[in-house]
């Protein structure tokens, strides 16, 4: 057992109220935001899946990430949370600086408890392909806020946790 199947097996002990659904050819199954799931084929074939991520999903995605970190820090999947945070900062020029600052603060409230774990994962990353490389634009946005609205610590101290030399 490897890859996503192994990850699902490690998470099984902290998952609650699991469900199983069997669909037939041409069927569509809607999964609400935040539902962890595994998709398996009974007879083989092609499976298509689409993920929608919104900036309002950040607290739920952070909760999922925290569970993944508890199950296996080295196999935690950051992309959904990273995508959601990135959506907070519209690059089309539609947000003024005041609105951008509100959104930066919302992201910081969500990420504040994760910075230490993100840094620990990055330090253990032997391949030097840590999720932090993907987060550089996000850090640039967050660094424009001086004080974390959640813990009242300087934002620079959070960013330092994850960008210290390894």
LOLUM-942260 format. One record per residue: y, z, x of N, C-alpha, C in turn; residue number from 1. Coordinates in steps of 0.02 Angstrom, whole numbers, plus 50000, padded with zeros to 5 digits. Atoms other than C-alpha are relative to their C-alpha. Layout:
+---------+-------+--------+----------+-------+---------+---------+-------+--------+-----+
| n_north |  n_up | n_east | ca_north | ca_up | ca_east | c_north |  c_up | c_east | pos |
+---------+-------+--------+----------+-------+---------+---------+-------+--------+-----+
|       Y |     Z |      X |        Y |     Z |       X |       Y |     Z |      X | NUM |
...
+---------+-------+--------+----------+-------+---------+---------+-------+--------+-----+
This chain:
+---------+-------+--------+----------+-------+---------+---------+-------+--------+-----+
| n_north |  n_up | n_east | ca_north | ca_up | ca_east | c_north |  c_up | c_east | pos |
+---------+-------+--------+----------+-------+---------+---------+-------+--------+-----+
|   49941 | 50000 |  50043 |    50000 | 50000 |   50000 |   50062 | 50000 |  50045 |   1 |
|   49940 | 50003 |  49959 |    50169 | 49953 |   50072 |   50060 | 49979 |  49959 |   2 |
|   49938 | 50024 |  50031 |    50348 | 49905 |   50033 |   50021 | 50039 |  49939 |   3 |
|   49975 | 49969 |  50061 |    50414 | 49938 |   49859 |   49946 | 50041 |  49964 |   4 |
|   50055 | 49964 |  50032 |    50242 | 49993 |   49796 |   49994 | 50070 |  50030 |   5 |
|   50003 | 49935 |  49966 |    50238 | 50133 |   49926 |   50060 | 50043 |  49982 |   6 |
|   49939 | 49964 |  50019 |    50416 | 50181 |   49885 |   49992 | 50029 |  49930 |   7 |
|   50010 | 49977 |  50068 |    50373 | 50194 |   49700 |   49951 | 50059 |  49999 |   8 |
|   50050 | 49947 |  49997 |    50221 | 50302 |   49742 |   50032 | 50065 |  50025 |   9 |
|   49966 | 49940 |  49974 |    50332 | 50422 |   49843 |   50048 | 50030 |  49949 |  10 |
|   49954 | 49976 |  50050 |    50457 | 50434 |   49700 |   49965 | 50028 |  49938 |  11 |
|   50037 | 49982 |  50061 |    50322 | 50465 |   49568 |   50005 | 50075 |  49984 |  12 |
|   49999 | 49928 |  50013 |    50328 | 50654 |   49590 |   50066 | 50025 |  49971 |  13 |
|   49936 | 49978 |  50028 |    50513 | 50663 |   49540 |   50022 | 49959 |  49940 |  14 |
|   49984 | 50040 |  50059 |    50509 | 50534 |   49401 |   49976 | 50036 |  49938 |  15 |
|   50017 | 49966 |  50062 |    50503 | 50593 |   49222 |   49989 | 49948 |  49945 |  16 |
|   50011 | 50039 |  50060 |    50437 | 50517 |   49061 |   49991 | 49926 |  50013 |  17 |
|   50012 | 50070 |  49985 |    50369 | 50355 |   49132 |   49974 | 49962 |  49940 |  18 |
|   50022 | 50044 |  50053 |    50332 | 50208 |   49019 |   49966 | 49938 |  50031 |  19 |
|   50033 | 50061 |  49979 |    50221 | 50055 |   49033 |   50009 | 49948 |  49945 |  20 |
|   49993 | 50054 |  50049 |    50255 | 49889 |   48948 |   49964 | 49938 |  50026 |  21 |
|   50033 | 50063 |  49982 |    50150 | 49732 |   48948 |   50033 | 49946 |  49958 |  22 |
|   49967 | 50055 |  50036 |    50242 | 49573 |   48904 |   49957 | 49937 |  50006 |  23 |
|   50036 | 50063 |  49999 |    50177 | 49399 |   48870 |   50046 | 49945 |  50024 |  24 |
|   49963 | 50058 |  49976 |    50232 | 49227 |   48926 |   50065 | 49990 |  49960 |  25 |
|   49936 | 50013 |  50032 |    50417 | 49197 |   48889 |   50036 | 50060 |  49973 |  26 |
|   49969 | 49939 |  50027 |    50455 | 49377 |   48841 |   50054 | 50025 |  50047 |  27 |
|   49946 | 49970 |  49961 |    50612 | 49467 |   48899 |   49999 | 50075 |  49987 |  28 |
|   49998 | 49927 |  50006 |    50620 | 49653 |   48932 |   50067 | 50025 |  50028 |  29 |
|   49935 | 49973 |  49979 |    50791 | 49738 |   48939 |   49989 | 50070 |  50027 |  30 |
|   50003 | 49933 |  49970 |    50804 | 49888 |   49056 |   50070 | 50028 |  50001 |  31 |
|   49933 | 49969 |  49998 |    50952 | 50005 |   49029 |   50021 | 50015 |  50072 |  32 |
|   49976 | 49985 |  49932 |    51063 | 50039 |   49181 |   49968 | 50064 |  50027 |  33 |
|   50025 | 49941 |  49966 |    50985 | 50159 |   49304 |   49926 | 50013 |  49992 |  34 |
|   50071 | 49989 |  50009 |    50805 | 50144 |   49248 |   49963 | 49974 |  50061 |  35 |
|   50043 | 50021 |  49946 |    50691 | 50142 |   49398 |   49940 | 49965 |  49968 |  36 |
|   50056 | 50035 |  50028 |    50552 | 50019 |   49369 |   49962 | 49961 |  50053 |  37 |
|   50041 | 50043 |  49958 |    50413 | 49921 |   49448 |   49975 | 49945 |  49956 |  38 |
|   50025 | 50058 |  50038 |    50357 | 49749 |   49394 |   49939 | 49973 |  50035 |  39 |
|   50063 | 50025 |  49973 |    50179 | 49693 |   49420 |   49974 | 49944 |  49955 |  40 |
|   50030 | 50052 |  50040 |    50087 | 49538 |   49364 |   49926 | 50015 |  49991 |  41 |
|   50071 | 49990 |  50013 |    49916 | 49548 |   49284 |   49960 | 49941 |  50026 |  42 |
|   50037 | 50061 |  49981 |    49866 | 49368 |   49320 |   50037 | 49959 |  50053 |  43 |
|   49961 | 50040 |  49953 |    49995 | 49312 |   49448 |   50052 | 49958 |  49963 |  44 |
|   49948 | 50040 |  50031 |    50138 | 49194 |   49416 |   50068 | 50015 |  50030 |  45 |
|   49932 | 49991 |  49976 |    50326 | 49198 |   49435 |   50035 | 50051 |  49955 |  46 |
|   49960 | 49951 |  50036 |    50436 | 49345 |   49385 |   50072 | 49990 |  50020 |  47 |
|   49929 | 50005 |  49987 |    50623 | 49330 |   49369 |   50034 | 50065 |  49978 |  48 |
|   49962 | 49940 |  50018 |    50741 | 49478 |   49368 |   50073 | 49991 |  50018 |  49 |
|   49928 | 50003 |  49988 |    50929 | 49497 |   49359 |   50027 | 50070 |  49998 |  50 |
|   49966 | 49935 |  49999 |    51032 | 49649 |   49406 |   50073 | 49991 |  49984 |  51 |
|   49929 | 49998 |  50014 |    51202 | 49683 |   49332 |   50025 | 50067 |  50026 |  52 |
|   49971 | 49939 |  49974 |    51307 | 49810 |   49424 |   50073 | 50002 |  49981 |  53 |
|   49930 | 49992 |  50017 |    51473 | 49878 |   49363 |   50027 | 50060 |  50039 |  54 |
|   49970 | 49944 |  49964 |    51595 | 49996 |   49446 |   49989 | 50065 |  49961 |  55 |
|   50012 | 49939 |  50039 |    51565 | 50119 |   49302 |   49930 | 50028 |  50010 |  56 |
|   50068 | 49977 |  49987 |    51383 | 50133 |   49359 |   49994 | 50046 |  50060 |  57 |
|   50004 | 49963 |  49937 |    51428 | 50228 |   49518 |   49967 | 50069 |  49995 |  58 |
|   50034 | 49934 |  50002 |    51380 | 50405 |   49463 |   49925 | 49994 |  49989 |  59 |
|   50072 | 50009 |  50013 |    51212 | 50346 |   49396 |   49965 | 49972 |  50062 |  60 |
|   50030 | 50029 |  49940 |    51178 | 50240 |   49552 |   49998 | 50051 |  50057 |  61 |
|   50001 | 49947 |  49949 |    51226 | 50387 |   49664 |   49943 | 50049 |  49987 |  62 |
|   50055 | 49955 |  50019 |    51102 | 50497 |   49569 |   49933 | 49970 |  50021 |  63 |
|   50061 | 50034 |  49980 |    50965 | 50368 |   49598 |   49993 | 50001 |  50076 |  64 |
|   50002 | 50000 |  49927 |    51011 | 50355 |   49782 |   49982 | 50069 |  50027 |  65 |
|   50016 | 49932 |  49978 |    51005 | 50544 |   49802 |   49925 | 50013 |  49992 |  66 |
|   50073 | 49991 |  50010 |    50828 | 50544 |   49728 |   49960 | 49960 |  50052 |  67 |
|   50035 | 50040 |  49949 |    50777 | 50404 |   49846 |   50006 | 50033 |  50069 |  68 |
|   49991 | 49966 |  49936 |    50850 | 50497 |   49995 |   49953 | 50060 |  50005 |  69 |
|   50046 | 49942 |  50000 |    50750 | 50652 |   49946 |   49928 | 49978 |  50009 |  70 |
|   50069 | 50024 |  49995 |    50591 | 50548 |   49932 |   49986 | 49972 |  50070 |  71 |
|   50008 | 50029 |  49933 |    50615 | 50452 |   50096 |   50067 | 49974 |  50024 |  72 |
|   49933 | 50018 |  49976 |    50782 | 50446 |   50187 |   50002 | 49931 |  50032 |  73 |
|   49999 | 50063 |  49963 |    50731 | 50296 |   50290 |   49988 | 49939 |  49956 |  74 |
|   50015 | 50056 |  50045 |    50684 | 50190 |   50139 |   50048 | 49998 |  49941 |  75 |
|   49952 | 49998 |  50056 |    50833 | 50229 |   50026 |   50036 | 49933 |  49995 |  76 |
|   49969 | 50066 |  50013 |    50909 | 50073 |   49947 |   50072 | 50010 |  49978 |  77 |
|   49929 | 49990 |  50011 |    51099 | 50073 |   49958 |   50035 | 49944 |  49964 |  78 |
|   49965 | 50059 |  50026 |    51139 | 49899 |   49894 |   50030 | 50008 |  49931 |  79 |
|   49969 | 49995 |  50067 |    51163 | 49938 |   49708 |   50063 | 50043 |  50000 |  80 |
|   49941 | 49957 |  49998 |    51284 | 50081 |   49745 |   50056 | 49966 |  50039 |  81 |
|   49949 | 50036 |  49960 |    51374 | 49980 |   49878 |   50032 | 49945 |  49959 |  82 |
|   49973 | 50054 |  50042 |    51393 | 49832 |   49759 |   50046 | 50028 |  49947 |  83 |
|   49960 | 49970 |  50053 |    51459 | 49945 |   49622 |   50067 | 50025 |  50027 |  84 |
|   49937 | 49976 |  49969 |    51587 | 50026 |   49738 |   50045 | 49941 |  50019 |  85 |
|   49961 | 50059 |  49982 |    51641 | 49855 |   49801 |   50035 | 49969 |  49940 |  86 |
|   49970 | 50028 |  50060 |    51675 | 49800 |   49622 |   50062 | 50039 |  49979 |  87 |
|   49941 | 49959 |  50017 |    51802 | 49941 |   49608 |   50065 | 49972 |  50028 |  88 |
|   49941 | 50025 |  49966 |    51920 | 49849 |   49723 |   50005 | 49924 |  49991 |  89 |
|   49994 | 50072 |  50016 |    51959 | 49682 |   49641 |   50038 | 49965 |  50056 |  90 |
|   49968 | 50037 |  49945 |    52001 | 49556 |   49775 |   50041 | 49942 |  49974 |  91 |
|   49962 | 50057 |  50028 |    52087 | 49436 |   49655 |   50073 | 50016 |  49990 |  92 |
|   49929 | 49982 |  50005 |    52254 | 49529 |   49663 |   50021 | 50025 |  49932 |  93 |
|   49982 | 49977 |  50067 |    52246 | 49592 |   49484 |   50017 | 50075 |  49997 |  94 |
|   49987 | 49928 |  50000 |    52259 | 49776 |   49533 |   50061 | 50016 |  50043 |  95 |
|   49944 | 49977 |  49960 |    52420 | 49857 |   49589 |   49977 | 50060 |  50043 |  96 |
|   50019 | 49948 |  49952 |    52419 | 49991 |   49725 |   49983 | 50066 |  49965 |  97 |
|   50014 | 49938 |  50037 |    52423 | 50135 |   49599 |   49930 | 49998 |  49969 |  98 |
|   50066 | 50007 |  50029 |    52269 | 50069 |   49509 |   49946 | 50001 |  50054 |  99 |
|   50048 | 49998 |  49944 |    52181 | 50039 |   49675 |   49989 | 50071 |  50024 | 100 |
|   50008 | 49931 |  49978 |    52215 | 50219 |   49727 |   49958 | 50041 |  49951 | 101 |
|   50042 | 49965 |  50050 |    52140 | 50284 |   49563 |   49927 | 49982 |  50011 | 102 |
|   50069 | 50021 |  49990 |    51985 | 50181 |   49596 |   49971 | 50026 |  50065 | 103 |
|   50023 | 49972 |  49936 |    51973 | 50237 |   49777 |   49980 | 50073 |  49990 | 104 |
|   50015 | 49930 |  50013 |    51977 | 50417 |   49716 |   49936 | 50007 |  49959 | 105 |
|   50062 | 49998 |  50040 |    51840 | 50382 |   49587 |   49939 | 49989 |  50045 | 106 |
|   50055 | 50014 |  49954 |    51729 | 50308 |   49723 |   49988 | 50060 |  50045 | 107 |
|   50008 | 49942 |  49957 |    51762 | 50457 |   49836 |   49966 | 50058 |  49963 | 108 |
|   50033 | 49947 |  50039 |    51712 | 50578 |   49697 |   49925 | 49989 |  49997 | 109 |
|   50071 | 50017 |  50004 |    51547 | 50487 |   49684 |   49965 | 50006 |  50068 | 110 |
|   50031 | 50003 |  49935 |    51513 | 50466 |   49870 |   50003 | 50064 |  50041 | 111 |
|   49989 | 49939 |  49960 |    51573 | 50635 |   49934 |   49935 | 50035 |  50018 | 112 |
|   50061 | 49965 |  49982 |    51402 | 50719 |   49922 |   49951 | 49959 |  50042 | 113 |
|   50047 | 50043 |  49965 |    51317 | 50570 |   50006 |   50017 | 49987 |  50073 | 114 |
|   49978 | 50020 |  49932 |    51417 | 50549 |   50166 |   49956 | 50030 |  50055 | 115 |
|   50041 | 49968 |  49948 |    51314 | 50674 |   50267 |   49932 | 49966 |  50006 | 116 |
|   50066 | 50033 |  49998 |    51148 | 50594 |   50217 |   50005 | 49929 |  50026 | 117 |
|   49992 | 50069 |  49975 |    51214 | 50419 |   50249 |   50005 | 50001 |  50076 | 118 |
|   49993 | 49995 |  49927 |    51265 | 50473 |   50424 |   49935 | 50018 |  50035 | 119 |
|   50064 | 49982 |  49969 |    51097 | 50554 |   50459 |   49952 | 49941 |  50002 | 120 |
|   50043 | 50059 |  50001 |    51006 | 50396 |   50407 |   50022 | 49951 |  50054 | 121 |
|   49974 | 50046 |  49951 |    51119 | 50290 |   50516 |   49981 | 50022 |  50071 | 122 |
|   50016 | 49975 |  49933 |    51087 | 50402 |   50667 |   49927 | 49991 |  50017 | 123 |
|   50072 | 50008 |  49989 |    50898 | 50386 |   50645 |   49979 | 49927 |  50003 | 124 |
|   50016 | 50071 |  50005 |    50906 | 50197 |   50627 |   49988 | 49971 |  50069 | 125 |
|   50019 | 50026 |  49934 |    50813 | 50130 |   50778 |   50016 | 49926 |  50006 | 126 |
|   49989 | 50073 |  49998 |    50845 | 49948 |   50730 |   50074 | 49982 |  50005 | 127 |
|   49928 | 50011 |  50000 |    51034 | 49969 |   50729 |   50022 | 49956 |  49942 | 128 |
|   49982 | 50037 |  50060 |    51034 | 49887 |   50558 |   50013 | 50049 |  49944 | 129 |
|   49987 | 49949 |  50050 |    51102 | 50036 |   50464 |   50040 | 49971 |  49942 | 130 |
|   49960 | 50024 |  50056 |    51179 | 50016 |   50292 |   50075 | 50004 |  50014 | 131 |
|   49929 | 49991 |  49985 |    51344 | 50066 |   50372 |   50034 | 49935 |  50018 | 132 |
|   49970 | 50065 |  49981 |    51373 | 49892 |   50440 |   50024 | 49964 |  49938 | 133 |
|   49982 | 50032 |  50063 |    51378 | 49832 |   50261 |   50057 | 50037 |  49964 | 134 |
|   49951 | 49958 |  50035 |    51497 | 49971 |   50210 |   50069 | 49998 |  50032 | 135 |
|   49937 | 49997 |  49964 |    51640 | 49933 |   50330 |   50061 | 49984 |  49957 | 136 |
|   49944 | 50015 |  50045 |    51752 | 49853 |   50197 |   50014 | 50058 |  49953 | 137 |
|   49992 | 49942 |  50044 |    51721 | 50000 |   50082 |   50036 | 50056 |  50036 | 138 |
|   49967 | 49946 |  49962 |    51770 | 50124 |   50218 |   50073 | 49984 |  50011 | 139 |
|   49931 | 50020 |  49991 |    51928 | 50025 |   50249 |   50042 | 50017 |  49938 | 140 |
|   49965 | 49983 |  50062 |    51976 | 50049 |   50066 |   50007 | 50076 |  49992 | 141 |
|   49999 | 49928 |  50010 |    51929 | 50233 |   50061 |   50046 | 50036 |  50049 | 142 |
|   49959 | 49969 |  49949 |    52024 | 50272 |   50220 |   50074 | 50000 |  49981 | 143 |
|   49931 | 50002 |  50023 |    52185 | 50234 |   50125 |   50018 | 50063 |  49959 | 144 |
|   49989 | 49936 |  50035 |    52163 | 50401 |   50033 |   49996 | 50055 |  50053 | 145 |
|   49999 | 49948 |  49949 |    52207 | 50553 |   50137 |   49951 | 50057 |  49987 | 146 |
|   50040 | 49941 |  50017 |    52115 | 50692 |   50045 |   49948 | 49982 |  49947 | 147 |
|   50053 | 50012 |  50049 |    51948 | 50683 |   49954 |   50015 | 50039 |  49936 | 148 |
|   49984 | 49965 |  50063 |    51980 | 50724 |   49770 |   49945 | 50048 |  49978 | 149 |
|   50056 | 49957 |  50020 |    51809 | 50809 |   49756 |   49999 | 50065 |  50040 | 150 |
|   50009 | 49940 |  49958 |    51801 | 50928 |   49904 |   50065 | 50022 |  50035 | 151 |
|   49933 | 49986 |  49971 |    51985 | 50924 |   49961 |   50001 | 49998 |  50076 | 152 |
|   50001 | 50010 |  49927 |    51932 | 50885 |   50141 |   50034 | 49933 |  50016 | 153 |
|   49972 | 50065 |  49981 |    52018 | 50745 |   50238 |   49947 | 49944 |  49994 | 154 |
|   50047 | 50056 |  50006 |    51937 | 50577 |   50199 |   49976 | 49979 |  50069 | 155 |
|   50020 | 50019 |  49932 |    51935 | 50542 |   50386 |   49939 | 50041 |  50023 | 156 |
|   50058 | 49959 |  49979 |    51810 | 50687 |   50407 |   49936 | 49973 |  49969 | 157 |
|   50058 | 50031 |  50032 |    51692 | 50603 |   50283 |   49979 | 49938 |  50038 | 158 |
|   50015 | 50063 |  49966 |    51704 | 50436 |   50368 |   49973 | 50012 |  50070 | 159 |
|   50023 | 49983 |  49933 |    51678 | 50519 |   50536 |   49925 | 50018 |  49999 | 160 |
|   50071 | 49982 |  50006 |    51509 | 50587 |   50475 |   49955 | 49938 |  50005 | 161 |
|   50042 | 50059 |  50002 |    51446 | 50410 |   50453 |   50016 | 49948 |  50054 | 162 |
|   49983 | 50050 |  49950 |    51533 | 50317 |   50593 |   49997 | 50027 |  50071 | 163 |
|   50006 | 49973 |  49932 |    51504 | 50435 |   50741 |   49951 | 49959 |  50040 | 164 |
|   50045 | 50038 |  49956 |    51423 | 50352 |   50889 |   49932 | 50033 |  50000 | 165 |
|   50069 | 49974 |  50002 |    51235 | 50369 |   50887 |   49972 | 50002 |  50070 | 166 |
+---------+-------+--------+----------+-------+---------+---------+-------+--------+-----+
